[in-house]
Amino acid sequence: MTKGRESNIKDITYKVDLDVSEGLKALKALNRESRKAISSLKELEEQHRKMSDLQGDVK
């Protein structure tokens, strides 16, 4: 604000109505699929650990 000038700023209110249901559905689906992928990776990691343990026992 410039010195010596008064501000004439008024309050402005906006109402926004958005439909985000499709976006929320997509995010939920993405979250569901990412949880499945994480579960699969954990299972793969466990199997890899078991195989590594078995190979260590053979040597």
C-alpha positions as CSV (number, residue, x, y, z in Angstrom):
1,M,0.0,0.0,0.0
2,T,1.3,3.4,-0.9
3,K,1.9,5.9,1.9
4,G,-0.8,8.5,2.1
5,R,-3.4,6.5,0.2
6,E,-6.4,4.7,1.8
7,S,-7.2,1.2,0.8
8,N,-10.6,0.6,-0.7
9,I,-10.4,-3.2,-0.7
10,K,-13.8,-4.8,-0.2
11,D,-14.6,-8.3,0.9
12,I,-15.6,-10.5,-2.0
13,T,-17.3,-13.8,-1.5
14,Y,-17.4,-16.5,-4.2
15,K,-19.4,-19.7,-4.1
16,V,-18.0,-22.5,-6.1
17,D,-19.8,-25.7,-6.7
18,L,-17.6,-28.5,-8.1
19,D,-18.4,-32.1,-8.8
20,V,-15.3,-34.1,-7.9
21,S,-16.9,-37.5,-7.5
22,E,-15.2,-38.9,-10.6
23,G,-11.8,-37.7,-9.3
24,L,-12.4,-39.2,-5.9
25,K,-13.4,-42.5,-7.5
26,A,-10.2,-42.5,-9.5
27,L,-8.1,-41.7,-6.4
28,K,-9.8,-44.5,-4.5
29,A,-9.1,-47.0,-7.3
30,L,-5.5,-45.8,-7.5
31,N,-5.1,-46.3,-3.7
32,R,-6.6,-49.8,-3.9
33,E,-4.3,-50.8,-6.7
34,S,-1.2,-49.4,-5.0
35,R,-2.1,-51.3,-1.9
36,K,-2.3,-54.5,-4.0
37,A,1.1,-53.7,-5.6
38,I,2.7,-53.1,-2.2
39,S,1.3,-56.4,-0.9
40,S,2.7,-58.2,-4.0
41,L,6.1,-56.6,-3.5
42,K,6.1,-57.6,0.1
43,E,5.3,-61.2,-0.8
44,L,8.1,-61.2,-3.5
45,E,10.5,-59.8,-1.0
46,E,9.6,-62.6,1.5
47,Q,10.1,-65.2,-1.2
48,H,13.4,-63.7,-2.2
49,R,14.5,-63.7,1.4
50,K,13.5,-67.4,1.8
51,M,15.4,-68.3,-1.4
52,S,18.5,-66.4,-0.2
53,D,18.3,-68.2,3.2
54,L,18.1,-71.6,1.4
55,Q,21.1,-70.8,-0.8
56,G,23.1,-69.7,2.2
57,D,22.4,-73.1,3.9
58,V,23.6,-75.0,0.8
59,K,27.0,-73.3,0.7
